[in-house]
Amino acid sequence: MINELLFKLRSVIKPLLKPLIAAGLLISLTLGHPSESLAAGSGGRMGGGGFSSPRMAPTRTYQPAPSGGYGYGYGYGGGGYGLPFVLPLFFGGGGSLFTVLVFFAIAGFLIRTIRSSGVVGDGYTMDSPTTTVSVAKVQVGLLSSARYLQKELNQIAQTADTSSATGRAELLQESTLALLRHPEYWIYGATDSAQAALNSAEAKFNQWSLAERSKYRAETLSNMNNQLKQASQNALLGAGGELVHIDEDNGEYIIATIIVGVEGRLELPPVRDSQDLQTVVRQLGSIGSDRLLAVEVLWSPQAEGDVLTKDDIIAQYPNLTLV
């Protein structure tokens, strides 16, 4: 009798067990200590560019020889295997409508052949999807004493022209300069780089960007492709209406991440000390607008009063090396 009652009781409770556990977790997260859930909640982001737009690259062209040759000449004075060779066949003795149609069909065929060979103008070719592109990432961790960096990055994000190649290259230079001005605050660093075909480099770039953005509770400042957005800090406020401050004994840090997509090869050495980190930051800052396909600069915390603790660094940035 008792066994039957226990069996019935178990059968009633078992379906409710999972919902009760889920509800308990939700309550614990909601009512938990605010310093654990709200620390390092804000992030900034700026940049732009892309990998999908075809770029033009110089290539060798072949000009027709003065007396005719194997060029793509369309002049009426030379030989060669172009339109001068075709014209006499159809217009030497007067043409008919059928002759004109055949001529245009051949001309269209020649133009399509030239385009498919990659020549699109005077000495330029379209980059193919297999063109080598480098994607690189540099991360710098600084002591919170370097609060100047947050202000400089905020100012760059609010004024940068991220819709043009020149503006994005300037953004990259200004961001690396902001980091290079005070290396005495550097405490962590990391690099990563990879080479990929054009059609797969964007996926790698987006993967790294999303991995960094997912660490923020909110992006409180953003300038992507000249779309400036500044969010309110309401989502980051504690119960008392202010941003949660962490005990200074636990340490406070700032993390800046720069991700670039570059035409050609770009390999970054691993970071072992502060000198290595300075070298790779300078290397990124020297990339010109003619090679820079895309760039993102991300930093956390962005909101004034928000902080990163040592626990945040261990949990969210395990790849960083002490420099």
Number of C-alpha atoms within 10 A of each C-alpha: 6 7 8 9 10 11 11 11 11 11 11 11 10 10 10 10 10 11 11 11 11 11 11 12 12 12 11 11 13 11 10 11 10 16 14 14 16 20 22 30 25 28 25 25 28 28 28 23 20 14 20 11 9 13 14 13 10 11 12 10 13 12 12 18 13 9 9 15 16 13 15 16 20 15 12 11 10 18 20 19 16 19 19 17 13 14 12 11 13 15 13 8 8 9 11 11 8 9 14 12 11 13 18 11 11 13 15 12 11 15 11 11 12 14 13 10 11 14 16 13 13 11 13 16 19 18 15 13 15 11 14 18 26 24 27 23 24 22 25 25 25 23 17 20 11 17 13 13 21 22 15 15 23 20 11 19 25 18 12 21 22 26 16 15 20 15 17 26 26 20 25 28 18 17 22 22 14 18 23 17 10 13 16 11 17 24 18 25 26 25 24 16 19 17 20 18 15 21 15 15 22 20 14 18 23 13 11 16 20 11 11 18 18 12 16 20 16 20 24 22 23 22 25 21 17 19 14 16 15 12 13 13 16 10 14 22 16 15 9 7 9 13 23 22 17 18 10 9 8 10 14 22 24 28 23 24 21 24 25 25 28 25 20 15 13 18 15 20 13 16 23 14 16 16 11 17 26 18 14 21 23 15 14 24 18 13 17 17 17 12 14 23 25 23 28 24 27 25 27 27 25 27 24 12 13 23 25 23 21 13 14 17 19 11 9 14 17 9 13 18 18 14 17
